[in-house]
């Protein structure tokens, strides 16, 4: 009897372990040790937020979302990593 081994590539979406704002940029440290950033102006609510409001970012949903309570904004981390932004 011949046994066939099928290898599956396991893809795990990166999650955030921390997030912060510096000026008008949002930074995210991912579980795979990468640090990525994007301009806040790529999202409508973040664009109109003050620098102080941007600093109030928290990591939610086990690292799969960013939340700004004060401006009622949620953004998914996999979406950011994929480059899915509201505004171009």
C-alpha positions as CSV (number, residue, x, y, z in Angstrom):
1,X,0.0,0.0,0.0
2,X,1.4,3.4,-1.0
3,X,0.8,6.3,1.3
4,X,0.5,9.8,-0.1
5,X,1.4,12.8,2.1
6,X,-0.4,15.9,1.1
7,X,1.3,19.1,2.4
8,X,-1.0,22.0,3.1
9,X,0.3,25.5,3.4
10,X,-1.1,26.9,6.6
11,X,-1.7,30.6,6.3
12,X,-2.2,32.6,9.4
13,X,-3.2,36.2,9.1
14,X,-0.9,38.5,11.1
15,X,-2.3,40.1,14.2
16,X,-1.2,43.2,16.1
17,X,0.5,43.0,19.5
18,X,0.6,46.8,19.9
19,X,-0.4,50.0,18.0
20,X,0.5,53.6,18.4
21,X,0.4,56.9,16.6
22,X,3.2,59.3,15.8
23,X,2.0,62.5,14.3
24,X,-0.4,61.6,11.5
25,X,0.9,58.0,11.1
26,X,-0.4,54.8,12.7
27,X,2.1,52.1,13.5
28,X,1.3,48.4,14.2
29,X,3.7,45.8,15.5
30,X,2.6,42.4,14.3
31,X,3.0,38.9,15.8
32,X,5.5,38.1,13.1
33,X,7.8,40.9,14.4
34,X,7.1,43.3,11.5
35,X,6.2,46.9,12.2
36,X,4.0,48.5,9.5
37,X,2.6,52.0,9.3
38,X,0.1,53.9,7.3
39,X,-1.0,57.6,7.1
40,X,-4.1,58.3,9.1
41,X,-5.5,60.3,6.2
42,X,-6.2,57.0,4.4
43,X,-9.4,56.6,6.5
44,X,-12.1,59.2,6.6
45,X,-12.7,59.3,10.4
46,X,-9.0,59.2,11.1
47,X,-8.4,62.0,8.7
48,X,-10.7,64.3,10.6
49,X,-9.3,63.2,14.0
50,X,-7.0,65.3,16.1
51,X,-3.4,64.0,16.8
52,X,-4.5,63.5,20.4
53,X,-7.4,61.3,19.3
54,X,-5.2,59.3,17.0
55,X,-3.0,58.4,20.0
56,X,-6.0,56.7,21.7
57,X,-5.7,53.6,19.5
58,X,-6.2,50.3,21.2
59,X,-5.7,46.7,19.9
60,X,-8.9,44.6,20.0
61,X,-10.2,41.2,19.0
62,X,-7.0,39.3,19.9
63,X,-5.0,41.6,17.6
64,X,-7.2,41.5,14.6
65,X,-8.7,45.0,14.9
66,X,-7.7,48.5,15.9
67,X,-10.2,50.7,17.8
68,X,-10.5,54.4,18.4
69,X,-13.3,54.8,21.0
70,X,-13.5,58.6,20.9
71,X,-14.1,58.7,17.2
72,X,-16.0,55.4,17.0
73,X,-13.7,53.8,14.4
74,X,-12.6,50.2,13.9
75,X,-10.2,49.0,11.3
76,X,-9.1,45.3,10.7
77,X,-5.5,44.5,10.9
78,X,-5.6,42.0,8.0
79,X,-7.2,44.7,5.9
80,X,-4.4,47.1,6.7
81,X,-1.8,44.5,5.9
82,X,-3.5,43.8,2.6
83,X,-3.5,47.5,1.8
84,X,-7.3,48.0,1.9
85,X,-7.8,51.7,2.6
86,X,-10.9,53.9,2.4
87,X,-9.3,56.8,0.7
88,X,-6.7,56.9,-2.1
